[in-house]
Amino acid sequence: MLVFILAAVLRTSNLTAQSLWADEGNSVRLAERSLDLVIAAARADVHPPGYYLLLWGWVRLFGQGEAAVRALSAVTGMAVVALVYAVGTRAFGRRAGWLAAFCAAVSPFQVQYSQEVRMYVLVALLGTAVTLAFIRWIEWRGRREQLLWSLVYALAAAAGLWTHYSFPVVLAAINVAWLAWWLGRRGAPGQWRSAGWWAGTHLIVLLLYLPWLGTAWAKTVGYGPISEVHSVSFVVAQALKLLSVGETVADDDLTRWLVVGMVGFSVLGIWSAFAPLLDRASRSRARRLLSVRALALCLLVVAPMIVMIGLSVSGRPAFRAKFFLVSSPAFSILVGAGIATLEGSSEPRRSAANRLWLMVGLAIVGVAAARSLRNYYYDPTYARGDYRAIVSFIEGLEREGDAVLLNAPNQWEVFTYYHQQHVPVYPLCRERPPHEEQVVTELAEIASKHDRLFVLYWATEESDPERIVERWLGANAFKASDTWYGDVRLAVYAVSEDLSVAEMEHPLPSVRLGDVIALRGYTVSPAEVRRGDTLLVTLFWEALDVPTGRFKVFLHLAGADGRPVSQYDGEPGDGMKLTTDWRPEEGIFPDRYGVPVPKTLAPGEYRLLVGMYEVSGAPRLPVALDGSPAGDSLTIATLEIR
């Protein structure tokens, strides 16, 4: 019972600490629709409708708050632990079952996806249910029980197919194990009858899935690459790390040793099932069943790896960490069986050495879980996109004339979950790959209507690999800030009435930064600056030679005491015209920046300073004015702010 309490605590702790991220928002907003629209949307989505239909019913009972929608996965994750106990006990004995349940309860991989409004932990639950039904089915204890477990298997398998297009991998693994069991019964009474039962069970699965089969075929056959190509060693190493310690931990020496320990326990669990078969005298029916159970669990662990490798080799790579979650329950069972073997759980009396091995096993599992879960719960480095904080920031600043741009259109659902449409929201790059001419036309039209843009960049490698949006805004607007919120980047741009490049209003005498960079002039607007405005600054650079390093530009708005009250730091050209790419033959070129003027700033006189420093954070480049040293920054304007 303590194991299940532990599982519940870990899956409900900090349940709403992180905001919903993009895919979770898609799930919630889809579940708002009517049933027919949910199914219609699933036909256009990359997932079948099973999970969405379940969530549809759930939100009508418990609401759409963050805790409510995540609770479905939390409850599902607890059910996974219960089924892991059932399968582990049936396969390796009661002691191994409890140890397996403990491994599943603290598994960082399972905990993480038990707090996500997506279908992956449900896939793991249904895969484990199929495994339990298979294990009971091969025991062949009479027609009534056979019928019961055939129906359980068929319902769980069909539900899995309705939940995710990768579920056939689970069925393939189970069927290979079934074939091994069937071949091992050659000559036994009822061998062909059992084959008929098994075929009939799968016919029921097919009939239950038949209404969606055509859609599933089109989706799985027609889907292209969704990741880069990875080597066999990378796929295997990452899969074992995910199963052992989860996603939220650094790949350091301790992590690698913990993975070795966890994998070692799983191998020992497999060995405990197969070793007795080496002795002919030990090949009883019970031993053969144990080996088939272990084979099924082993296949469930390795099958997703094999599929990932095969897809990569075939030119359709689809590496995603979440696709390995279905293996996690089986891995937990094998680890639990391995620790039970070391403990000597089959012996009537356990020695001090056996108890010591138990403590070592629990310590390795506990340390592996604690390191990863601590990061998952509390380290912002591992947080996903914080749309809740982004919306809070925007709503604290928004005013008439603002707009929000989403570079990946599937951010719309999660953004509007938090944002109540106070300002216009424009999804961009709605096609993949996006058509540059169409996107540029949309951007120009949007910019002509608004004077400030909040732009959310997420998954740019998939939605906008050529960075059409960022390139256009870098050339036609003035970036005032650029901040990461988890894996989402929020950039704020000011837009001038005239999108064309401003002319150089203030030429400068001979100003150098370092040895080879010259600042030829600048333009600053507006002429009258008020609190809450954004200074639109265009700097005009020239390379006297090829710079040998990458440098950032800083613009500081400083008070009388010289301390910055606002600033912008960034590489030239919005990060797309690095100083290492500058060439003397280019001549003078413009570079745009925005410097926000805080609303809370006291009215008065302020100076605008410019300078450069290496991206590594090294000291600033020295400034020379007419050949004479002028410090490490240059005051280019004095502004009266009202």
ZIVEN-V805535 format. One record per residue. N is the residue number from 0. RES is the residue in one letter. SS is DSSP state (helix for helix, strand for strand, loop for the rest). D_LAST is the distance of its C-alpha to the last C-alpha in whole Angstrom. Layout:
n = (N/N)
res = (RES/RES)
ss = (SS/SS)
d_last = (D_LAST/D_LAST)
//
This chain:
n = (0/1/2/3/4/5/6/7/8/9/10/11/12/13/14/15/16/17/18/19/20/21/22/23/24/25/26/27/28/29/30/31/32/33/34/35/36/37/38/39/40/41/42/43/44/45/46/47/48/49/50/51/52/53/54/55/56/57/58/59/60/61/62/63/64/65/66/67/68/69/70/71/72/73/74/75/76/77/78/79/80/81/82/83/84/85/86/87/88/89/90/91/92/93/94/95/96/97/98/99/100/101/102/103/104/105/106/107/108/109/110/111/112/113/114/115/116/117/118/119/120/121/122/123/124/125/126/127/128/129/130/131/132/133/134/135/136/137/138/139/140/141/142/143/144/145/146/147/148/149/150/151/152/153/154/155/156/157/158/159/160/161/162/163/164/165/166/167/168/169/170/171/172/173/174/175/176/177/178/179/180/181/182/183/184/185/186/187/188/189/190/191/192/193/194/195/196/197/198/199/200/201/202/203/204/205/206/207/208/209/210/211/212/213/214/215/216/217/218/219/220/221/222/223/224/225/226/227/228/229/230/231/232/233/234/235/236/237/238/239/240/241/242/243/244/245/246/247/248/249/250/251/252/253/254/255/256/257/258/259/260/261/262/263/264/265/266/267/268/269/270/271/272/273/274/275/276/277/278/279/280/281/282/283/284/285/286/287/288/289/290/291/292/293/294/295/296/297/298/299/300/301/302/303/304/305/306/307/308/309/310/311/312/313/314/315/316/317/318/319/320/321/322/323/324/325/326/327/328/329/330/331/332/333/334/335/336/337/338/339/340/341/342/343/344/345/346/347/348/349/350/351/352/353/354/355/356/357/358/359/360/361/362/363/364/365/366/367/368/369/370/371/372/373/374/375/376/377/378/379/380/381/382/383/384/385/386/387/388/389/390/391/392/393/394/395/396/397/398/399/400/401/402/403/404/405/406/407/408/409/410/411/412/413/414/415/416/417/418/419/420/421/422/423/424/425/426/427/428/429/430/431/432/433/434/435/436/437/438/439/440/441/442/443/444/445/446/447/448/449/450/451/452/453/454/455/456/457/458/459/460/461/462/463/464/465/466/467/468/469/470/471/472/473/474/475/476/477/478/479/480/481/482/483/484/485/486/487/488/489/490/491/492/493/494/495/496/497/498/499/500/501/502/503/504/505/506/507/508/509/510/511/512/513/514/515/516/517/518/519/520/521/522/523/524/525/526/527/528/529/530/531/532/533/534/535/536/537/538/539/540/541/542/543/544/545/546/547/548/549/550/551/552/553/554/555/556/557/558/559/560/561/562/563/564/565/566/567/568/569/570/571/572/573/574/575/576/577/578/579/580/581/582/583/584/585/586/587/588/589/590/591/592/593/594/595/596/597/598/599/600/601/602/603/604/605/606/607/608/609/610/611/612/613/614/615/616/617/618/619/620/621/622/623/624/625/626/627/628/629/630/631/632/633/634/635/636/637/638/639/640/641)
res = (M/L/V/F/I/L/A/A/V/L/R/T/S/N/L/T/A/Q/S/L/W/A/D/E/G/N/S/V/R/L/A/E/R/S/L/D/L/V/I/A/A/A/R/A/D/V/H/P/P/G/Y/Y/L/L/L/W/G/W/V/R/L/F/G/Q/G/E/A/A/V/R/A/L/S/A/V/T/G/M/A/V/V/A/L/V/Y/A/V/G/T/R/A/F/G/R/R/A/G/W/L/A/A/F/C/A/A/V/S/P/F/Q/V/Q/Y/S/Q/E/V/R/M/Y/V/L/V/A/L/L/G/T/A/V/T/L/A/F/I/R/W/I/E/W/R/G/R/R/E/Q/L/L/W/S/L/V/Y/A/L/A/A/A/A/G/L/W/T/H/Y/S/F/P/V/V/L/A/A/I/N/V/A/W/L/A/W/W/L/G/R/R/G/A/P/G/Q/W/R/S/A/G/W/W/A/G/T/H/L/I/V/L/L/L/Y/L/P/W/L/G/T/A/W/A/K/T/V/G/Y/G/P/I/S/E/V/H/S/V/S/F/V/V/A/Q/A/L/K/L/L/S/V/G/E/T/V/A/D/D/D/L/T/R/W/L/V/V/G/M/V/G/F/S/V/L/G/I/W/S/A/F/A/P/L/L/D/R/A/S/R/S/R/A/R/R/L/L/S/V/R/A/L/A/L/C/L/L/V/V/A/P/M/I/V/M/I/G/L/S/V/S/G/R/P/A/F/R/A/K/F/F/L/V/S/S/P/A/F/S/I/L/V/G/A/G/I/A/T/L/E/G/S/S/E/P/R/R/S/A/A/N/R/L/W/L/M/V/G/L/A/I/V/G/V/A/A/A/R/S/L/R/N/Y/Y/Y/D/P/T/Y/A/R/G/D/Y/R/A/I/V/S/F/I/E/G/L/E/R/E/G/D/A/V/L/L/N/A/P/N/Q/W/E/V/F/T/Y/Y/H/Q/Q/H/V/P/V/Y/P/L/C/R/E/R/P/P/H/E/E/Q/V/V/T/E/L/A/E/I/A/S/K/H/D/R/L/F/V/L/Y/W/A/T/E/E/S/D/P/E/R/I/V/E/R/W/L/G/A/N/A/F/K/A/S/D/T/W/Y/G/D/V/R/L/A/V/Y/A/V/S/E/D/L/S/V/A/E/M/E/H/P/L/P/S/V/R/L/G/D/V/I/A/L/R/G/Y/T/V/S/P/A/E/V/R/R/G/D/T/L/L/V/T/L/F/W/E/A/L/D/V/P/T/G/R/F/K/V/F/L/H/L/A/G/A/D/G/R/P/V/S/Q/Y/D/G/E/P/G/D/G/M/K/L/T/T/D/W/R/P/E/E/G/I/F/P/D/R/Y/G/V/P/V/P/K/T/L/A/P/G/E/Y/R/L/L/V/G/M/Y/E/V/S/G/A/P/R/L/P/V/A/L/D/G/S/P/A/G/D/S/L/T/I/A/T/L/E/I/R)
ss = (loop/helix/helix/helix/helix/helix/helix/helix/helix/helix/helix/helix/loop/loop/loop/loop/loop/loop/loop/loop/loop/helix/helix/helix/helix/helix/helix/helix/helix/helix/helix/loop/loop/loop/helix/helix/helix/helix/helix/helix/helix/helix/helix/helix/loop/loop/loop/loop/loop/helix/helix/helix/helix/helix/helix/helix/helix/helix/helix/helix/helix/helix/loop/loop/loop/helix/helix/helix/helix/helix/helix/helix/helix/helix/helix/helix/helix/helix/helix/helix/helix/helix/helix/helix/helix/helix/helix/helix/helix/helix/helix/helix/loop/helix/helix/helix/helix/helix/helix/helix/helix/helix/helix/helix/helix/helix/loop/helix/helix/helix/helix/helix/helix/loop/loop/loop/loop/loop/loop/helix/helix/helix/helix/helix/helix/helix/helix/helix/helix/helix/helix/helix/helix/helix/helix/helix/helix/loop/loop/loop/loop/loop/helix/helix/helix/helix/helix/helix/helix/helix/helix/helix/helix/helix/helix/helix/helix/helix/helix/helix/helix/helix/helix/loop/loop/loop/loop/helix/helix/helix/helix/helix/helix/helix/helix/helix/helix/helix/helix/helix/helix/helix/helix/loop/loop/loop/loop/loop/loop/loop/helix/helix/helix/helix/helix/helix/helix/helix/helix/helix/helix/helix/helix/helix/helix/helix/helix/helix/helix/helix/helix/helix/helix/helix/helix/helix/helix/helix/helix/helix/helix/helix/loop/loop/loop/loop/loop/loop/loop/loop/loop/helix/helix/helix/helix/helix/helix/helix/helix/helix/helix/helix/helix/helix/helix/loop/loop/loop/loop/loop/loop/loop/helix/helix/helix/helix/helix/helix/helix/helix/helix/helix/helix/helix/helix/helix/helix/helix/helix/helix/helix/helix/helix/helix/helix/helix/helix/helix/loop/helix/helix/helix/loop/loop/helix/helix/helix/helix/helix/helix/helix/helix/helix/helix/helix/helix/helix/helix/helix/helix/helix/helix/helix/helix/helix/helix/helix/helix/helix/helix/helix/helix/helix/loop/loop/loop/loop/loop/loop/loop/helix/helix/helix/helix/helix/helix/helix/helix/helix/helix/helix/helix/helix/helix/helix/helix/helix/helix/helix/helix/helix/helix/helix/loop/loop/loop/loop/loop/loop/loop/loop/helix/helix/helix/helix/helix/helix/helix/helix/helix/helix/helix/helix/helix/helix/helix/helix/helix/helix/helix/helix/helix/helix/helix/helix/helix/helix/helix/loop/helix/helix/helix/loop/loop/loop/loop/helix/helix/helix/helix/helix/helix/helix/helix/helix/helix/helix/loop/loop/loop/loop/strand/strand/strand/strand/strand/loop/loop/helix/helix/helix/helix/helix/helix/helix/helix/helix/helix/loop/loop/loop/loop/loop/strand/strand/strand/strand/loop/loop/loop/loop/loop/loop/loop/loop/helix/helix/helix/helix/helix/helix/helix/helix/helix/helix/helix/helix/helix/helix/loop/loop/strand/strand/strand/strand/strand/strand/loop/loop/helix/helix/helix/helix/loop/loop/loop/loop/helix/helix/helix/helix/helix/helix/helix/helix/helix/loop/strand/strand/strand/strand/strand/strand/strand/strand/loop/loop/strand/strand/strand/strand/strand/strand/strand/loop/loop/loop/loop/loop/loop/loop/loop/loop/loop/loop/strand/strand/loop/loop/loop/strand/strand/strand/loop/loop/loop/strand/strand/strand/strand/strand/strand/strand/strand/strand/loop/loop/loop/strand/loop/loop/loop/loop/strand/strand/strand/strand/strand/strand/strand/strand/strand/strand/loop/loop/loop/loop/loop/loop/loop/strand/strand/strand/strand/strand/strand/strand/strand/loop/loop/loop/loop/loop/strand/strand/strand/strand/strand/strand/strand/strand/helix/helix/helix/helix/loop/loop/loop/helix/helix/helix/loop/loop/helix/helix/helix/loop/loop/strand/strand/strand/strand/strand/strand/strand/strand/loop/loop/loop/loop/loop/loop/loop/strand/strand/strand/strand/strand/strand/strand/strand/strand/strand/strand/loop/loop/loop/loop/loop/strand/loop/loop/strand/strand/strand/loop/loop/strand/strand/loop/loop/loop/loop/strand/strand/strand/strand/strand/strand/strand/strand/loop)
d_last = (66/64/63/62/60/58/58/56/54/53/52/50/48/44/45/42/40/39/37/40/40/40/44/44/42/44/47/45/44/47/49/47/49/53/56/56/53/53/56/55/52/54/56/53/52/53/55/57/57/58/55/53/56/56/53/53/55/53/50/52/53/51/47/45/43/42/45/47/47/48/50/53/53/53/56/57/57/59/62/62/63/65/67/67/69/71/72/72/74/76/76/77/77/76/74/73/71/70/68/67/65/64/63/61/59/57/57/53/54/55/53/50/51/52/48/47/48/50/54/55/56/58/59/60/62/64/65/66/68/70/71/72/74/76/77/78/80/82/83/86/87/88/87/85/83/83/82/79/78/78/76/73/73/73/70/68/68/68/64/63/64/62/59/59/60/61/63/66/66/67/70/71/71/73/75/76/77/79/81/82/83/85/87/88/90/92/95/94/95/92/90/90/90/87/85/86/84/81/81/81/78/76/77/76/72/73/73/70/68/70/67/64/66/66/62/62/64/62/59/61/62/60/57/56/55/52/51/52/56/57/60/63/62/58/59/62/60/57/59/60/57/56/59/59/56/53/50/48/49/49/52/53/57/57/56/59/61/60/61/64/65/64/66/69/69/69/72/74/74/75/78/79/79/81/83/86/87/88/91/93/94/91/90/90/89/86/85/85/83/81/80/79/77/75/76/73/71/71/71/68/66/67/67/63/63/66/64/61/63/65/62/60/63/64/60/59/57/55/55/52/53/53/56/58/57/61/62/61/63/66/65/65/68/70/68/69/72/72/71/74/76/76/76/79/79/82/84/85/84/81/82/79/78/77/75/73/73/71/69/68/67/65/63/62/61/59/58/57/55/53/52/50/50/48/45/45/44/42/41/38/39/42/40/39/36/34/33/32/30/28/28/26/24/23/23/21/18/20/18/20/21/22/25/27/30/33/35/38/39/41/37/37/39/38/34/35/37/34/31/32/31/27/26/29/31/33/36/36/39/42/45/46/46/43/44/41/41/40/38/36/36/35/32/31/31/29/26/27/26/23/20/20/23/25/28/31/33/37/40/39/42/44/42/40/42/41/37/37/34/32/33/32/28/28/29/27/24/21/22/19/22/26/27/31/32/36/37/34/31/28/26/22/22/19/21/20/21/24/26/28/27/24/26/25/23/23/26/27/30/32/30/32/32/35/38/38/34/32/29/29/26/22/20/16/14/12/12/8/6/5/6/10/10/13/13/17/19/22/24/28/30/34/37/39/42/42/40/42/39/37/33/30/26/24/20/18/14/15/14/15/18/19/19/17/15/15/18/21/24/27/30/29/30/29/32/34/34/35/36/39/40/38/41/41/42/39/37/34/32/28/27/24/21/18/16/14/10/11/10/11/9/8/5/7/9/11/14/15/19/22/26/29/31/34/34/36/34/35/34/31/32/33/30/32/31/34/36/35/33/30/29/29/25/23/20/19/16/13/10/7/4/0)
//
